[in-house]
Amino acid sequence: MRALLKNRVLQMVLLFSVALITIGAGDTTNKFSSIGHRMVCVCSCGQILLECNHVGCPDSDRMIGELRNQVAGGGTETSIFNWFVAKYGPTVLAAPIRGGFDNAAWIIPVAVFLLAIVGTAFLIRRWKGRHMLAVPGAPAMPFAGSNDVRDRIRRETEY
C-alpha cells in the first residue's frame, strides 16, 4: 500500500514538474498578439498596431513583419519594446513601459487625483467651519430658532 502511494506521489510530482517547465513553451502567437496590441502604428492613424485598418498603410505591414521577426528571434517583451522604441521613438508604445522616468506617467495622475480629493475635503471643511463675522455697529441677528423669528416669518409669508 505504501509503495503504491509513493509511486502515485512521485508520478504527480513528475507530471507537475513537466507541466510547469513547459508552460508557455513555443507559444509565440500569444506573445506576438500581446506585444502587438500594446504598440501603436506609426502611420499617424493612432490605431493599435495589430488592428490598424488604414487603407494602404505604408507602415503596419512592415512593423508587423519586424514584430514577427523579433518574437521569432526569442527576444523578451522588454527587449522587443526597446528595439521598437529605438527605431520609431517612444510614440510607438500604446502605454509607457514601467521603469525609470516612465513611472511618472503612472504615478502623477493618481497623485493629482488624490491631492484633488484631499484639497476638496479641506475646502469643504473650511467652508463648513466658517462663522458669520460680526460687523461693529451692526445689529445682532436674531437666532433663527427663536419663536419670535418664526412668528415673524409666518406673518410675512402668509397670503
N, C-alpha and C positions, 0 to 999 in steps of 0.2 A: 504494500500500500504506500509506504514512504517513497519507494523508488518511483512509482507511478506519479506521485505528487511532485517529486523532484524533477522528473522528466518534463511534466507539464509546465512547471515554473520556468525551467530552462528554455523550453520552446517559446513561451510567451516573451521572455526577456530577449531572446534572439529575434523574434518577429518584430517587437517594438524597436529594437536597435536598428534593424534593417529599414523599417519604415521611417524612423527618424533621420537616418542618414540620407535616404533618397527623397525626402520632402523637397519639392521644387527642382529636382534634378531634371534638366532638359526642358524645363517649362519656359521657353523663350517667348512664346506668344503672349503669355500673361505679362511678362516683363516688358515686352515691346509695347503692349497696349497701355500698361501702367505709365510708362515713361512718355509715350506719345500723347497721352491725354493730359499731361502736366506741362506741355510745351505749346507755344503759340506759333502759328505760321508767320513768317516774316514778310509776307507779300502785302502787308498793311490791311488785310481784311479783318484782322482782330479775332479770328476763329482759332479754336483748338486745332493743333496740327493734324491729328488723325480725322478730324471732322471738317476740314476745310473743303467747302464745296464751291469755291470761287472758280468760275468757268475760265479755263485757260490759265490757271495759276502757274506762274513761272517758277515757284519755289517749293510748293508742297511735295511734288513727286521727288525732287532732288533730296529734300530734307528727310522724307520717309525712307528713301534708299540709304541715306547716311545713317539714319537711326537703325535700320536693319543690319547694316554692316557693324555698327558699334555693339549692338546686342549680340550678334553672332560672334564677334571678337571676344566676348566674355567679360566686357567691362562692367563695373558696378554702376548702380544708378548715379551715384555722385560723380564718378569719373565721366560718365556719358553727359550728364548735365554740364559739367565743367568744360567738356570738349565743345558742346554747342554754344555755351556762353563765350568761350574764347573765339569761336568762329563768327557768331552772329550778334554777340552782345547780350547783356542781361535782359533785354526785352523779349528774348525767346522763351523765357520762363513764364508760365502762367501765374506762378506764385514764387516768391523768393525762397531760396534754399535756406534752411535753418542753419545758423552758424555765423560767427563773426559779426560784422556790421549789419547783416541782413536780419539779425534778431530784432533790430529796431522796428522793422516793418511789421513784426508780430506783436511787439510789446507796447509800442506807443499808442495804437488805437485803444487797447484795453486800458492803459494807464489814463488816457484822456477821458474815457468813458467813466472810470471810477472817480477821477477827480471832479468830473461834472456832477456826478451823483452826490459826492460829499459837499461840493460847493452849493448845490441846490438845497440840500438838507440844512446847511449852515445858514443860508439866506432865509429860508422859511422859518427857521428857529429864531433868527434875529428879528424878522418882521413880526412874528408872533409875540415876541418879548417886548415890543415897543409899547410904551405907555404914552398917553396924551400929555404933552408938555403944558404946564400951566403958564399962561401969559400973565405977567404982572399987571394988575389993574383990571383984568377981565373978570366978569362974574363967574363964579364956580358953576360947573354944570351939575344939574341935579342928578341924583342916582336914578338910573332908568328903572330900577326895581321898586321904587317907592310908589305908594298908592296915589299920591298927588299927580305924579307924572303920568301914570296910567289913566287916571280920570281925565286929565287934560287931553291925552291922545285920543281917548274915546269921543270926547266932545268935538274935537276938531275934525274927526274923520266920519262923523255921522252926517247923513243927508238931511 
